[in-house]
Amino acid sequence: MYKHPLIAKLIILWWFTDSRAEGGHYWEYFDPLPLLLLTFVLTAIQCAIDEWATGEHSVVKFQVVKYADVYQHHLKNLETSANCTYSSTDCHSTSGPVQTMLNIEVIYIDA
């Protein structure tokens, strides 16, 4: 359900672009990939899709009041898919159920 390559590309683009990116400086927060980060990315993608809902681009504000339900929906689905809950230690184990589910491995290279 959540295996589109765009998801991994966005995570890499936003947090692992170069040596100044947060993913490189704070690796311990990204290994394994937090379920809440993935949920945030999926919610942002939904906002981007909504901007094109009419076939023409119109700015949609990425606000809690509008996207909280979308966020909760994705979080519930991800917890079910990864067979864990956010508070569960299984979601933060070294096996990385989120990475396994996405079939990605983020490798940071300092060029």
N, C-alpha and C positions, 0 to 999 in steps of 0.2 A: 504493500500500500504506500509506503514512504520510501521508495527506492529510485526515484527519478534522479538522474545525474545532476540536474540543476541544484538540488539540495546540497550535495557535496561541494559543487563549484562555488556556491555562495558562501558556504562556511569557510572554504579556503580563501576566497577573495576578501571576505570581511575580516578574518582573523589571522591569516597566515601568508599575507602577500609578500612581505619582505622582512628584513631584520628588525624593523621598528614596530612590526605588528604585535598586537597583544598576545597572540598565540605563541609567539616565540619567547616573549618575556615572561609569560605566566603559564608555561606549559602544564604545570600541575593542575590547573583549572580546566584543561581541555583533554586530559588523559585519565580516564575515558571521557568521551564527549558527553557533557551534561544533557540530560533529558530536557531540562528547561531551555537550554540554548537551542536545541533542535525545534522545540515547540515555538520559540520566538521566531526562528527563521521561517517555519511553515506559516505562521500568522502573518509575517511580513510579505510572504509570497501571495497570500490571499488578498492583502491590501493592494498589491501591485496588479493582481488580476482584476480587482474591483475598479481600478483606475481605467481599465479598458472595457468595462461592461457594456458600454453603448456602442463600441466599435471605434470610438474616438477617445483620445486621451483626455481625462479630466482629473485634476489632483484630488485625491482622497486623503484626508488627514488620518494618520496612524495613531488613533486615540484609544485609550482603555475603554471608554464608554461604548465605542463601536465594535472593538475586536476582543473584548474579554471572553465572550461566549465562544468565539472561534478558537481562541487560545485554549480554553478549557476543553473544548471538543477534541482538539489535536492532542492535548496532554493525556486525556483519558484513553484515546486510541493508542497512543504510543506506550502508555503503561501496560495496556492489555497486550499489545504486540510484543513488547519486551518482557512480558510476564513479570512485571515488577510495579512498584509505586515509587513516586519521587522520594518518599521518605525511606524506602527500602534500601538496604545495603547492596542488594543485587544490582541496582541501577548504577552503582558506583564501584563495582568490582573490577578487577583487572581484566576480566574476560570481555568487558565492554559490550554489553548487549545492544547498545545503540549503534556502535560502529558495525557490529555483526549484522544488525538489521539493515543498515544502509549499504553494507558491503564496501566500506571505505576504510582507508587508513590514512590519516592526515600525517604527512611527514614534513617537518619544517627544515628547510635548507637555507643556511645563511650564505648568500652569494657574495 
